[in-house]
Every structure is written in C-alpha cells, then in structure tokens.
Amino acid sequence: MDTQEVIRKQVTDNPVVLYMKGTPDAPMCGFSAAAVQILEACGADNVATVNVLADNDIRQGIKEFSQWPTIPQLYVNGEFIGGADIMREMYQSGELHKLFQK
Amino acid sequence: MDTTELIRQRLTALSPQGLEIFDDSHEHAGHAGARESGGGHFQVFIVSDSFEGKNKVARHRMIYQAVGDLMPAKIHALAIRAYTPGELDDINATPEAQERNSEPS
C-alpha cells in the first residue's frame, strides 16, 4: 500500500485522527500540544493520534494528502478540518464541539 | 533581508488591507524542530478582501501558497489569523473588544 492509501485508510477507519509531532503524553511541539489540549477540552474521545516523527513517509505524505504544509492536522470522519490555529478558532467559536456531538 | 520582510513581500500578493507579522523565533530557539529546519516561528495577522467567501482552510492555504518558497528553510512554523475587513469590524464591536480598546495604554 502506498503512503497516500495508508493515510486514506487511517482517516476513514477512525472517526477522529490527529496527526501530530510526538504523542499526547509527550508532544514534541507546542502546536501539537495545543491541539491535544483543545481536543481534550472538547471532550473528544476515541481520538486516534499518529506521531509523524515516528514515520517519515507519513510525515511527508500527510502534507501532500491535504495540500497542507504543517503539523498538526485534524481529520474528522475522513474530512480535513485544519491545523492548530483553525482548531483554536473553532474551539473558541464552539464549532469544534459540534463536530464531536453525535 | 530579514524573514519578516520576506513574508511581508510574499503576502502583498493577497492585497492585504491590514498586515502584521510577529517574529516569535526567540521563544522557540533550540527546540528540536527549529534546529532541524533552521526556520523561525512567525505569527501573521492579515486582513484582506480576498478571503471573502472562503473558509478557514482555504484562507490558510492561500497564505501557505504565498509564502511556500520560504518553508521550511526560513519559516518553521506560522500561526495565522486571517479575516475579511467585515469580520474584523464584527470582532472589534464585541463588548470584550470595546473594553480592551478603552483600557488606558
């Protein structure tokens, strides 16, 4: 399977996926740490995280997948939502909570 | 030319009515990612008519595209706040903003 297919499978098999640097317990970048905190504050559970630092193919591939050059990246139900700034704005406006209400 | 000026030049392509660029690199000097790429951390606050009718993802993509040649060599991380002039008026009209603006400087 090539990297783009791997990513497509990750974001469709899991309802919420965060591509980040490091892990939720040990984020390796302030923006990734903020993304994790925002998801926690929204009460999002079942968040699958992918540490891009552990897989260079994914690290490069995820940038092509959404034509988005930076990490973190949030996907909900297969759809690219945005990076850390967009997550923060959507959290503040209440839009992000709505994504996790079912 | 410093990177802030380079970013400013690139973003003129979006005909901004308002543009502020902050260099936060000193706050992040030496962390793993910064060492790796050598690029700095920047914040961009930009107001432009060209964001009209575009969602946040589209706006950020426009900005990334404009500064793309600077990433990652010059820019390691870019925090973005992108508004249309109309949205900015709405934000400035909130009670919180009024209070903030009325504080003694």
Backbone of each chain as ProteinMPNN parsed JSONL, in Angstrom:
{"seq_chain_A": "MDTQEVIRKQVTDNPVVLYMKGTPDAPMCGFSAAAVQILEACGADNVATVNVLADNDIRQGIKEFSQWPTIPQLYVNGEFIGGADIMREMYQSGELHKLFQK", "coords_chain_A": {"N_chain_A": [[0.849, -1.195, 0.0], [0.61, 2.206, -0.842], [1.797, 5.338, 0.579], [-0.174, 7.376, 0.512], [-2.495, 5.882, 0.338], [-2.378, 4.508, 2.76], [-2.732, 6.632, 4.548], [-5.266, 7.526, 3.766], [-6.735, 5.331, 4.574], [-6.297, 5.417, 7.338], [-7.654, 7.796, 8.062], [-10.226, 7.2, 7.386], [-10.892, 4.866, 8.682], [-10.889, 5.626, 11.304], [-12.845, 7.723, 13.366], [-11.936, 10.181, 14.404], [-8.921, 11.678, 13.811], [-5.733, 12.723, 14.727], [-2.903, 14.042, 13.398], [0.276, 14.419, 14.566], [3.214, 15.853, 16.185], [5.085, 13.815, 18.101], [3.557, 12.294, 21.002], [0.28, 12.206, 22.639], [0.856, 12.186, 25.4], [3.468, 12.965, 25.417], [4.049, 15.395, 23.75], [5.907, 16.81, 21.022], [6.07, 19.344, 20.153], [4.932, 22.673, 20.395], [2.586, 23.398, 19.047], [1.378, 20.986, 18.439], [0.951, 20.078, 21.024], [-0.927, 21.956, 21.88], [-3.044, 21.316, 20.195], [-3.777, 18.779, 21.13], [-4.639, 19.438, 23.71], [-6.839, 21.049, 23.112], [-8.586, 19.217, 21.917], [-9.045, 17.552, 24.098], [-10.319, 19.369, 25.77], [-12.658, 19.698, 24.41], [-13.881, 17.391, 24.914], [-13.548, 15.294, 23.21], [-13.542, 11.938, 22.495], [-12.02, 8.742, 21.757], [-9.954, 9.565, 20.083], [-7.728, 9.054, 17.557], [-4.275, 9.11, 17.372], [-1.492, 10.025, 15.352], [1.882, 9.767, 15.309], [3.943, 11.699, 13.613], [6.637, 11.942, 13.663], [7.594, 9.465, 14.033], [7.441, 8.177, 11.669], [8.636, 8.719, 8.677], [7.656, 8.623, 6.06], [4.905, 8.978, 6.361], [5.006, 11.477, 7.523], [5.896, 13.168, 5.429], [4.015, 12.458, 3.513], [1.515, 13.199, 4.549], [1.419, 15.874, 4.23], [1.101, 16.2, 1.521], [-1.284, 14.909, 1.202], [-3.402, 16.525, 2.101], [-2.689, 18.865, 0.919], [-1.4, 20.619, 2.698], [0.915, 22.28, 4.557], [1.818, 21.93, 7.17], [2.125, 20.511, 10.519], [0.293, 20.182, 13.532], [-2.462, 18.194, 12.108], [-5.912, 17.888, 11.829], [-8.425, 15.45, 11.4], [-11.791, 14.658, 10.842], [-14.158, 12.222, 10.571], [-13.017, 11.48, 8.117], [-12.64, 13.885, 6.889], [-10.63, 16.721, 6.268], [-10.016, 19.029, 8.758], [-8.409, 21.119, 9.812], [-5.463, 22.962, 10.933], [-3.568, 23.791, 13.92], [-4.229, 26.516, 14.51], [-6.731, 26.879, 13.309], [-8.174, 24.947, 14.667], [-8.124, 26.119, 17.196], [-9.549, 28.504, 16.785], [-12.022, 27.435, 16.041], [-12.648, 26.085, 18.306], [-12.974, 28.184, 20.127], [-15.176, 29.445, 19.025], [-17.07, 27.559, 19.322], [-17.658, 25.834, 17.306], [-16.107, 23.56, 17.025], [-16.801, 21.788, 19.067], [-19.233, 20.927, 18.165], [-18.63, 19.158, 16.164], [-18.047, 16.858, 17.5], [-20.279, 16.056, 18.699], [-22.732, 13.691, 18.827]], "CA_chain_A": [[0.0, 0.0, 0.0], [1.457, 3.396, -0.788], [1.56, 6.185, 1.754], [-1.449, 8.079, 0.401], [-3.552, 4.918, 0.678], [-2.288, 4.279, 4.21], [-3.344, 7.783, 5.215], [-6.707, 7.492, 3.484], [-7.31, 4.291, 5.42], [-6.274, 5.901, 8.729], [-8.656, 8.824, 8.327], [-11.582, 6.681, 7.197], [-11.145, 3.821, 9.688], [-11.036, 6.251, 12.621], [-13.671, 8.928, 13.244], [-11.153, 11.383, 14.702], [-7.485, 11.401, 13.736], [-4.835, 13.875, 14.843], [-1.504, 13.849, 13.031], [0.981, 15.331, 15.464], [4.61, 15.538, 16.484], [5.103, 13.23, 19.432], [2.348, 11.604, 21.439], [-0.49, 13.061, 23.547], [1.528, 12.282, 26.696], [4.771, 13.607, 25.243], [4.087, 16.127, 22.477], [7.258, 17.316, 20.736], [5.946, 20.658, 19.519], [3.897, 23.426, 21.095], [1.335, 23.413, 18.292], [0.768, 19.673, 18.644], [0.479, 20.051, 22.413], [-2.153, 22.753, 21.933], [-4.098, 20.558, 19.508], [-4.216, 17.726, 22.048], [-5.388, 20.087, 24.8], [-8.123, 21.517, 22.585], [-9.454, 18.044, 21.749], [-9.448, 17.136, 25.446], [-11.276, 20.356, 26.285], [-13.919, 19.471, 23.696], [-14.419, 16.104, 25.32], [-13.467, 14.335, 22.108], [-12.914, 10.675, 22.871], [-11.645, 7.918, 20.605], [-9.074, 10.272, 19.157], [-6.552, 8.305, 17.142], [-3.193, 10.038, 17.047], [-0.395, 9.476, 14.565], [3.112, 10.513, 15.551], [4.628, 11.769, 12.314], [8.083, 11.85, 13.87], [7.949, 8.048, 14.057], [7.297, 7.604, 10.325], [8.955, 9.818, 7.766], [6.778, 8.567, 4.887], [3.655, 9.631, 6.76], [5.308, 12.891, 7.775], [5.889, 13.863, 4.141], [2.794, 12.131, 2.785], [0.325, 13.88, 5.077], [1.43, 17.243, 3.691], [0.523, 16.114, 0.175], [-2.646, 14.376, 1.275], [-4.353, 17.633, 2.203], [-2.028, 20.089, 0.466], [-1.296, 21.447, 3.901], [2.352, 22.048, 4.782], [2.248, 21.909, 8.57], [1.608, 19.575, 11.504], [-0.694, 19.101, 13.465], [-3.611, 18.197, 11.202], [-7.053, 17.163, 12.396], [-9.418, 14.886, 10.477], [-12.99, 14.118, 11.473], [-14.918, 11.458, 9.577], [-12.344, 11.49, 6.833], [-12.535, 15.224, 6.323], [-9.608, 17.578, 6.853], [-10.623, 20.162, 9.461], [-7.458, 22.227, 9.841], [-4.314, 22.855, 11.816], [-3.738, 24.247, 15.299], [-4.908, 27.818, 14.599], [-8.139, 26.689, 12.957], [-8.774, 24.237, 15.796], [-8.315, 27.065, 18.304], [-10.658, 29.406, 16.433], [-13.282, 26.68, 16.052], [-12.928, 25.793, 19.722], [-13.468, 29.408, 20.756], [-16.498, 29.793, 18.498], [-17.995, 26.473, 19.629], [-17.865, 24.963, 16.138], [-15.387, 22.296, 17.149], [-17.597, 20.898, 19.926], [-20.342, 20.355, 17.376], [-18.123, 18.03, 15.369], [-17.941, 15.658, 18.327], [-21.6, 15.714, 19.237], [-23.388, 12.721, 17.952]], "C_chain_A": [[0.891, 1.254, 0.0], [0.977, 4.344, 0.314], [0.213, 6.89, 1.696], [-2.621, 7.154, 0.75], [-3.566, 4.624, 2.177], [-3.002, 5.402, 4.958], [-4.856, 7.781, 5.007], [-7.408, 6.478, 4.386], [-7.361, 4.749, 6.886], [-7.428, 6.867, 8.99], [-10.085, 8.338, 8.063], [-11.916, 5.593, 8.223], [-11.406, 4.41, 11.075], [-11.859, 7.528, 12.488], [-12.886, 10.213, 13.48], [-9.665, 11.017, 14.671], [-6.715, 12.716, 13.843], [-3.428, 13.433, 14.454], [-0.703, 14.883, 13.798], [2.45, 14.942, 15.57], [4.673, 15.066, 17.924], [3.79, 12.537, 19.734], [1.567, 12.52, 22.376], [0.192, 13.238, 24.912], [2.866, 13.008, 26.602], [4.826, 14.306, 23.895], [5.457, 16.774, 22.284], [7.228, 18.705, 20.105], [4.781, 21.367, 20.196], [2.553, 23.402, 20.386], [0.604, 22.075, 18.437], [0.217, 19.55, 20.061], [-0.838, 20.807, 22.541], [-3.312, 21.989, 21.3], [-4.659, 19.463, 20.423], [-5.083, 18.323, 23.162], [-6.773, 20.524, 24.335], [-9.084, 20.336, 22.434], [-9.934, 17.539, 23.106], [-10.525, 18.061, 25.985], [-12.644, 20.203, 25.624], [-14.581, 18.171, 24.123], [-14.416, 15.085, 24.197], [-12.826, 13.047, 22.617], [-12.655, 9.868, 21.604], [-10.809, 8.685, 19.584], [-7.89, 9.373, 18.833], [-5.462, 9.319, 16.824], [-2.108, 9.302, 16.27], [0.818, 10.369, 14.796], [3.93, 10.543, 14.26], [6.144, 11.671, 12.459], [8.548, 10.393, 13.846], [7.914, 7.426, 12.662], [7.484, 8.71, 9.284], [8.084, 9.817, 6.503], [5.448, 9.26, 5.177], [3.888, 11.131, 6.931], [5.287, 13.697, 6.484], [4.542, 13.679, 3.44], [1.575, 12.911, 3.25], [0.259, 15.316, 4.543], [0.832, 17.266, 2.279], [-0.955, 15.757, 0.231], [-3.68, 15.498, 1.316], [-3.801, 18.935, 1.647], [-1.961, 21.099, 1.602], [0.106, 21.222, 4.437], [2.777, 21.84, 6.233], [1.532, 20.833, 9.382], [1.324, 20.394, 12.755], [-1.765, 19.288, 12.388], [-4.705, 17.343, 11.822], [-8.008, 16.705, 11.297], [-10.586, 14.346, 11.284], [-13.843, 13.481, 10.377], [-14.329, 11.587, 8.177], [-12.121, 12.856, 6.233], [-11.46, 16.03, 7.044], [-10.269, 18.809, 7.469], [-9.683, 21.36, 9.489], [-6.289, 21.925, 10.747], [-4.614, 23.494, 13.166], [-4.51, 25.575, 15.401], [-6.404, 27.68, 14.328], [-8.852, 25.946, 14.085], [-9.063, 25.205, 16.942], [-9.497, 27.994, 18.02], [-12.001, 28.682, 16.518], [-13.667, 26.285, 17.474], [-13.557, 27.02, 20.38], [-14.874, 29.766, 20.28], [-17.532, 28.702, 18.787], [-18.231, 25.515, 18.476], [-17.244, 23.585, 16.326], [-16.184, 21.296, 17.998], [-18.653, 20.164, 19.106], [-19.889, 19.145, 16.573], [-18.132, 16.73, 16.167], [-19.254, 15.281, 18.989], [-22.273, 14.757, 18.28], [-24.746, 12.376, 18.537]], "O_chain_A": [[1.837, 1.332, 0.784], [-0.096, 4.169, 0.891], [-0.474, 6.996, 2.712], [-3.6, 7.573, 1.368], [-4.63, 4.507, 2.787], [-3.776, 5.154, 5.882], [-5.625, 8.004, 5.942], [-8.506, 6.717, 4.89], [-8.342, 4.501, 7.586], [-8.102, 6.771, 10.015], [-11.047, 8.991, 8.47], [-13.077, 5.417, 8.592], [-12.054, 3.785, 11.915], [-11.603, 8.334, 11.594], [-13.142, 11.224, 12.826], [-9.216, 10.15, 15.42], [-7.009, 13.686, 13.145], [-2.838, 12.563, 15.094], [-0.966, 16.082, 13.697], [2.873, 13.877, 15.121], [4.358, 15.812, 18.851], [3.01, 12.232, 18.832], [2.115, 13.509, 22.864], [0.115, 14.311, 25.51], [3.339, 13.59, 27.578], [5.553, 13.879, 22.999], [6.087, 17.226, 23.24], [8.238, 19.182, 19.587], [3.772, 20.746, 20.53], [1.504, 23.388, 21.031], [-0.622, 22.032, 18.545], [-0.856, 18.984, 20.27], [-1.756, 20.355, 23.226], [-4.431, 22.015, 21.811], [-5.871, 19.251, 20.478], [-6.129, 17.774, 23.509], [-7.756, 20.39, 25.065], [-10.259, 20.442, 22.783], [-11.091, 17.144, 23.252], [-11.51, 17.617, 26.575], [-13.667, 20.544, 26.218], [-15.714, 17.888, 23.735], [-15.186, 14.125, 24.22], [-11.7, 13.064, 23.113], [-13.035, 10.28, 20.508], [-10.939, 8.481, 18.377], [-7.138, 8.978, 19.724], [-5.698, 10.279, 16.09], [-1.844, 8.122, 16.499], [0.787, 11.567, 14.516], [4.529, 9.542, 13.867], [6.849, 11.357, 11.499], [9.732, 10.112, 13.662], [8.314, 6.275, 12.488], [6.59, 9.524, 9.054], [7.805, 10.875, 5.94], [4.934, 10.021, 4.358], [3.06, 11.947, 6.528], [4.723, 14.79, 6.445], [4.0, 14.616, 2.853], [0.703, 13.247, 2.449], [-0.82, 15.895, 4.421], [0.152, 18.217, 1.893], [-1.762, 16.228, -0.569], [-4.709, 15.428, 0.644], [-4.377, 19.999, 1.875], [-2.393, 22.246, 1.486], [0.464, 20.086, 4.748], [3.954, 21.601, 6.507], [0.485, 20.319, 8.987], [2.119, 21.294, 13.028], [-1.946, 20.375, 11.841], [-4.461, 16.226, 12.28], [-8.35, 17.464, 10.39], [-10.395, 13.66, 12.288], [-14.196, 14.124, 9.388], [-15.045, 11.777, 7.194], [-11.486, 12.982, 5.186], [-11.386, 16.026, 8.272], [-10.99, 19.541, 6.792], [-10.101, 22.487, 9.223], [-6.132, 20.816, 11.258], [-5.774, 23.712, 13.514], [-5.352, 25.733, 16.285], [-7.233, 28.276, 15.015], [-9.992, 26.267, 14.423], [-10.112, 25.127, 17.581], [-10.333, 28.241, 18.889], [-12.988, 29.236, 17.001], [-14.846, 26.167, 17.805], [-14.549, 26.908, 21.1], [-15.668, 30.323, 21.037], [-18.722, 28.887, 18.533], [-18.918, 24.505, 18.631], [-17.774, 22.578, 15.856], [-16.234, 20.107, 17.684], [-18.93, 18.982, 19.307], [-20.667, 18.223, 16.329], [-18.212, 15.641, 15.599], [-19.331, 14.31, 19.743], [-22.36, 15.004, 17.077], [-25.479, 11.571, 17.961]]}, "seq_chain_B": "MDTTELIRQRLTALSPQGLEIFDDSHEHAGHAGARESGGGHFQVFIVSDSFEGKNKVARHRMIYQAVGDLMPAKIHALAIRAYTPGELDDINATPEAQERNSEPS", "coords_chain_B": {"N_chain_B": [[17.918, 40.597, 3.791], [15.471, 40.484, 6.335], [13.481, 37.709, 7.575], [10.87, 38.4, 8.262], [10.376, 40.603, 6.611], [10.547, 39.332, 4.14], [8.317, 37.649, 4.272], [6.346, 39.569, 4.392], [6.602, 40.747, 1.857], [5.845, 38.543, 0.198], [3.194, 38.231, 0.952], [1.928, 40.441, -0.026], [0.81, 39.731, -2.356], [-1.741, 38.989, -1.756], [-3.091, 41.299, -1.514], [-3.372, 42.755, 1.051], [-5.373, 44.595, 3.378], [-4.732, 45.017, 5.901], [-1.891, 44.116, 7.746], [0.093, 42.324, 9.887], [3.104, 41.127, 11.15], [4.675, 38.932, 13.292], [7.642, 38.041, 14.868], [8.351, 35.233, 16.51], [10.498, 33.733, 17.033], [12.536, 33.753, 18.952], [11.364, 32.703, 21.189], [11.371, 30.062, 20.79], [13.804, 29.128, 20.199], [16.238, 26.676, 19.608], [14.606, 24.46, 20.148], [13.645, 21.122, 19.149], [12.464, 20.961, 16.486], [13.033, 23.475, 15.433], [15.787, 23.535, 15.29], [16.181, 21.606, 13.399], [15.109, 22.498, 10.886], [15.995, 25.066, 10.724], [14.444, 27.248, 10.279], [12.321, 30.02, 11.358], [9.814, 30.873, 13.923], [6.74, 32.326, 13.24], [4.097, 34.756, 13.462], [1.188, 35.623, 11.765], [-0.996, 38.211, 11.142], [-3.638, 39.006, 9.26], [-5.588, 40.975, 7.082], [-7.888, 40.907, 4.54], [-9.708, 41.5, 1.52], [-9.673, 39.422, -0.193], [-10.245, 37.118, 1.141], [-12.9, 36.849, 1.295], [-15.831, 34.949, 1.359], [-14.438, 32.605, 1.585], [-13.522, 29.645, 3.342], [-11.856, 28.807, 6.49], [-9.813, 26.949, 6.075], [-9.289, 27.253, 3.34], [-8.374, 29.889, 3.316], [-6.034, 29.734, 4.865], [-4.578, 28.068, 3.224], [-4.178, 29.747, 1.029], [-2.413, 31.539, 2.117], [-0.27, 29.892, 2.883], [0.482, 29.092, 0.353], [1.351, 31.475, -0.755], [3.642, 32.028, 0.741], [5.099, 29.818, 0.344], [7.66, 29.235, -0.785], [9.351, 29.926, 1.198], [9.203, 28.073, 3.146], [10.51, 24.996, 4.385], [12.809, 26.397, 5.022], [13.149, 29.103, 5.823], [10.875, 29.583, 7.3], [9.691, 27.899, 9.973], [7.436, 27.514, 11.505], [4.135, 28.804, 11.339], [1.832, 30.843, 12.625], [-1.514, 31.672, 12.054], [-3.832, 34.273, 11.62], [-6.585, 35.136, 9.916], [-8.649, 37.426, 8.359], [-11.592, 38.953, 6.899], [-12.21, 42.398, 6.036], [-14.8, 43.035, 6.933], [-15.38, 41.054, 8.86], [-13.554, 41.71, 10.786], [-14.523, 44.124, 11.72], [-16.767, 43.151, 13.022], [-15.574, 41.701, 15.087], [-14.259, 43.721, 16.478], [-16.391, 45.006, 17.464], [-17.373, 43.597, 19.579], [-18.289, 43.318, 23.05], [-16.097, 42.648, 24.663], [-13.934, 43.496, 23.16], [-14.403, 46.218, 23.012], [-14.038, 46.922, 25.627], [-11.39, 46.255, 25.926], [-10.236, 48.03, 24.165], [-10.683, 50.355, 25.431], [-9.128, 50.443, 27.575], [-6.65, 52.042, 29.591], [-3.594, 52.973, 28.053]], "CA_chain_B": [[16.573, 40.991, 4.236], [15.044, 39.512, 7.353], [12.377, 36.85, 7.137], [9.614, 39.144, 8.404], [10.218, 41.39, 5.383], [10.281, 38.395, 3.035], [6.916, 37.222, 4.41], [5.53, 40.732, 4.018], [6.646, 40.838, 0.387], [5.065, 37.458, -0.397], [1.765, 38.369, 1.253], [1.327, 41.54, -0.786], [0.046, 39.09, -3.431], [-3.142, 38.868, -1.321], [-3.575, 42.683, -1.377], [-3.924, 42.93, 2.396], [-5.688, 45.929, 3.898], [-4.025, 45.07, 7.176], [-0.934, 43.011, 7.829], [1.106, 42.409, 10.933], [3.903, 39.902, 11.232], [5.437, 38.901, 14.538], [8.691, 37.016, 14.907], [8.398, 34.605, 17.844], [11.562, 32.728, 16.983], [13.336, 33.731, 20.182], [10.695, 31.888, 22.208], [11.451, 28.645, 20.441], [15.168, 28.82, 19.764], [16.86, 25.481, 20.17], [13.798, 23.24, 20.275], [14.038, 20.135, 18.144], [12.034, 21.295, 15.136], [13.698, 24.688, 14.973], [17.162, 23.162, 14.928], [16.146, 20.742, 12.227], [14.885, 23.199, 9.629], [16.663, 26.349, 10.747], [13.474, 28.319, 10.088], [11.801, 30.631, 12.578], [8.377, 30.847, 14.232], [6.15, 33.621, 12.954], [2.644, 34.926, 13.539], [0.682, 36.552, 10.762], [-2.356, 38.724, 11.303], [-3.836, 39.583, 7.927], [-6.954, 41.358, 6.731], [-7.922, 41.067, 3.084], [-10.958, 41.209, 0.806], [-9.556, 38.185, -0.975], [-10.733, 35.994, 1.953], [-14.361, 36.872, 1.247], [-16.468, 33.74, 0.843], [-13.557, 31.435, 1.707], [-13.453, 29.149, 4.716], [-10.542, 28.992, 7.126], [-8.813, 26.09, 5.423], [-8.935, 27.884, 2.06], [-7.576, 31.092, 3.601], [-4.686, 29.341, 5.29], [-3.882, 27.536, 2.044], [-3.741, 30.891, 0.216], [-1.234, 32.114, 2.773], [0.831, 28.925, 2.741], [0.908, 29.118, -1.034], [2.087, 32.718, -0.999], [4.961, 32.004, 1.4], [5.578, 28.447, 0.195], [9.089, 29.097, -1.084], [10.126, 30.212, 2.419], [9.031, 26.965, 4.081], [10.744, 25.267, 5.805], [14.141, 26.945, 5.288], [13.061, 30.361, 6.58], [9.73, 29.522, 8.215], [9.445, 26.572, 10.549], [6.042, 27.478, 11.945], [3.437, 30.036, 11.018], [0.497, 30.947, 13.21], [-2.249, 32.525, 11.121], [-5.18, 34.796, 11.854], [-6.939, 35.727, 8.622], [-10.014, 37.954, 8.406], [-12.001, 39.968, 5.93], [-12.445, 43.658, 6.758], [-16.109, 42.976, 7.594], [-15.282, 40.213, 10.059], [-12.778, 42.431, 11.784], [-15.45, 45.084, 12.325], [-17.603, 42.4, 13.96], [-14.769, 41.363, 16.256], [-13.987, 44.946, 17.228], [-17.648, 45.503, 18.028], [-17.768, 42.8, 20.736], [-18.088, 44.031, 24.317], [-14.749, 42.408, 25.164], [-13.008, 44.334, 22.411], [-14.638, 47.611, 23.416], [-13.415, 47.076, 26.938], [-9.949, 46.196, 25.716], [-9.799, 49.249, 23.49], [-10.863, 51.534, 26.275], [-8.177, 50.4, 28.688], [-5.556, 53.025, 29.458], [-2.435, 52.311, 27.452]], "C_chain_B": [[16.068, 39.99, 5.274], [13.741, 38.826, 6.928], [11.03, 37.561, 7.245], [9.329, 39.956, 7.138], [9.9, 40.497, 4.183], [8.82, 37.943, 3.068], [6.0, 38.361, 3.966], [5.463, 40.873, 2.502], [5.732, 39.802, -0.26], [3.565, 37.714, -0.225], [1.132, 39.576, 0.579], [0.513, 40.986, -1.958], [-1.439, 38.985, -3.07], [-3.78, 40.251, -1.111], [-4.16, 42.954, 0.008], [-4.227, 44.394, 2.724], [-5.01, 46.132, 5.25], [-3.089, 43.879, 7.256], [0.046, 43.265, 8.958], [1.803, 41.072, 11.028], [4.755, 39.985, 12.491], [6.443, 37.757, 14.474], [8.808, 36.487, 16.331], [9.583, 33.65, 17.973], [12.337, 32.619, 18.291], [12.702, 32.848, 21.254], [10.902, 30.397, 21.972], [12.868, 28.211, 20.078], [15.659, 27.543, 20.431], [15.945, 24.287, 20.328], [13.981, 22.385, 19.032], [13.698, 20.567, 16.721], [12.773, 22.492, 14.581], [15.126, 24.39, 14.542], [17.191, 22.448, 13.586], [16.048, 21.553, 10.929], [15.65, 24.514, 9.571], [15.711, 27.524, 10.603], [12.928, 28.828, 11.41], [10.309, 30.412, 12.762], [7.819, 32.247, 13.996], [4.634, 33.585, 13.152], [2.244, 35.935, 12.477], [-0.752, 36.929, 11.106], [-2.654, 39.487, 10.019], [-5.322, 39.833, 7.67], [-6.988, 41.603, 5.229], [-9.302, 40.729, 2.525], [-10.894, 39.857, 0.105], [-10.002, 36.954, -0.176], [-12.256, 35.881, 1.919], [-14.896, 35.566, 0.654], [-15.6, 32.497, 0.935], [-13.515, 30.965, 3.162], [-12.008, 29.216, 5.225], [-9.464, 28.182, 6.426], [-8.345, 26.743, 4.126], [-8.054, 29.114, 2.286], [-6.147, 30.73, 3.99], [-3.896, 28.8, 4.101], [-3.37, 28.674, 1.162], [-2.456, 31.478, 0.786], [-0.032, 31.179, 2.638], [1.386, 28.955, 1.324], [1.775, 30.349, -1.319], [3.499, 32.668, -0.404], [5.671, 30.67, 1.211], [7.078, 28.307, -0.026], [9.96, 29.369, 0.142], [10.061, 29.07, 3.434], [9.736, 25.715, 3.551], [12.047, 26.014, 6.081], [14.096, 28.203, 6.155], [11.948, 30.328, 7.623], [9.57, 28.09, 8.697], [7.986, 26.446, 10.967], [5.414, 28.844, 11.726], [2.051, 29.979, 11.656], [-0.27, 31.991, 12.409], [-3.574, 32.975, 11.714], [-5.55, 35.59, 10.611], [-8.404, 36.148, 8.629], [-10.304, 38.803, 7.171], [-12.225, 41.259, 6.719], [-13.767, 43.634, 7.523], [-16.072, 42.167, 8.881], [-14.541, 40.944, 11.166], [-13.643, 43.476, 12.479], [-16.32, 44.389, 13.356], [-16.839, 42.109, 15.246], [-14.542, 42.598, 17.123], [-15.233, 45.496, 17.898], [-18.085, 44.694, 19.251], [-17.499, 43.582, 22.013], [-16.658, 43.864, 24.855], [-13.75, 43.345, 24.483], [-13.142, 45.797, 22.803], [-13.919, 47.9, 24.726], [-11.891, 47.16, 26.798], [-9.447, 47.52, 25.129], [-9.87, 50.473, 24.392], [-9.901, 51.529, 27.461], [-7.087, 51.443, 28.491], [-4.297, 52.327, 28.941], [-1.162, 52.639, 28.22]], "O_chain_B": [[16.225, 38.781, 5.101], [13.017, 39.299, 6.053], [10.148, 37.35, 6.413], [8.198, 39.996, 6.653], [9.094, 40.855, 3.323], [8.164, 37.864, 2.029], [5.013, 38.147, 3.261], [4.391, 41.091, 1.937], [4.943, 40.125, -1.148], [2.77, 37.452, -1.128], [-0.09, 39.722, 0.609], [-0.36, 41.669, -2.493], [-2.293, 38.901, -3.952], [-4.89, 40.348, -0.586], [-5.323, 43.342, 0.123], [-3.457, 45.298, 2.399], [-4.754, 47.257, 5.679], [-3.452, 42.766, 6.877], [0.738, 44.283, 8.986], [1.169, 40.018, 10.992], [5.459, 40.968, 12.724], [6.111, 36.643, 14.068], [9.287, 37.173, 17.234], [9.654, 32.857, 18.913], [12.746, 31.529, 18.691], [13.395, 32.311, 22.118], [10.639, 29.575, 22.85], [13.098, 27.064, 19.696], [15.519, 27.351, 21.639], [16.426, 23.19, 20.615], [14.419, 22.871, 17.989], [14.562, 20.539, 15.844], [13.105, 22.528, 13.397], [15.612, 24.93, 13.548], [18.083, 22.649, 12.762], [16.81, 21.324, 9.989], [15.925, 25.023, 8.485], [16.114, 28.673, 10.782], [13.048, 28.171, 12.444], [9.629, 29.853, 11.901], [8.364, 33.233, 14.493], [3.99, 32.544, 13.03], [2.885, 36.974, 12.316], [-1.604, 36.068, 11.329], [-2.007, 40.491, 9.721], [-6.18, 39.013, 7.998], [-6.215, 42.405, 4.705], [-9.971, 39.804, 2.988], [-11.919, 39.228, -0.157], [-10.126, 35.866, -0.739], [-12.828, 34.931, 2.452], [-14.467, 35.136, -0.417], [-15.976, 31.443, 0.421], [-13.476, 31.773, 4.089], [-11.086, 29.615, 4.513], [-8.351, 28.659, 6.208], [-7.147, 26.783, 3.843], [-7.105, 29.352, 1.538], [-5.184, 31.33, 3.514], [-2.695, 29.043, 3.982], [-2.272, 28.593, 0.611], [-1.544, 31.861, 0.053], [1.076, 31.613, 2.321], [2.596, 28.858, 1.115], [2.784, 30.276, -2.021], [4.439, 33.209, -0.987], [6.704, 30.411, 1.827], [7.701, 27.375, 0.483], [11.157, 29.083, 0.136], [10.762, 29.085, 4.446], [9.581, 25.392, 2.374], [12.378, 26.252, 7.243], [14.883, 28.361, 7.088], [12.048, 30.95, 8.681], [9.339, 27.181, 7.9], [7.375, 25.391, 10.8], [6.05, 29.885, 11.897], [1.209, 29.168, 11.272], [0.254, 33.066, 12.117], [-4.341, 32.168, 12.24], [-4.911, 36.592, 10.289], [-9.291, 35.331, 8.875], [-9.399, 39.297, 6.499], [-12.409, 41.217, 7.935], [-13.849, 44.153, 8.637], [-16.673, 42.559, 9.881], [-14.871, 40.805, 12.344], [-13.516, 43.69, 13.685], [-16.591, 44.935, 14.425], [-17.372, 42.249, 16.346], [-14.623, 42.53, 18.35], [-15.151, 46.344, 18.787], [-19.065, 45.056, 19.902], [-16.591, 44.412, 22.059], [-16.081, 44.793, 25.421], [-12.857, 43.905, 25.119], [-12.153, 46.523, 22.913], [-13.294, 48.944, 24.914], [-11.215, 47.975, 27.425], [-8.408, 48.051, 25.522], [-9.211, 51.485, 24.152], [-9.859, 52.474, 28.248], [-6.654, 51.698, 27.368], [-3.984, 51.212, 29.359], [-0.084, 52.168, 27.857]]}, "name": "protein", "num_of_chains": 2, "seq": "MDTQEVIRKQVTDNPVVLYMKGTPDAPMCGFSAAAVQILEACGADNVATVNVLADNDIRQGIKEFSQWPTIPQLYVNGEFIGGADIMREMYQSGELHKLFQKMDTTELIRQRLTALSPQGLEIFDDSHEHAGHAGARESGGGHFQVFIVSDSFEGKNKVARHRMIYQAVGDLMPAKIHALAIRAYTPGELDDINATPEAQERNSEPS"}
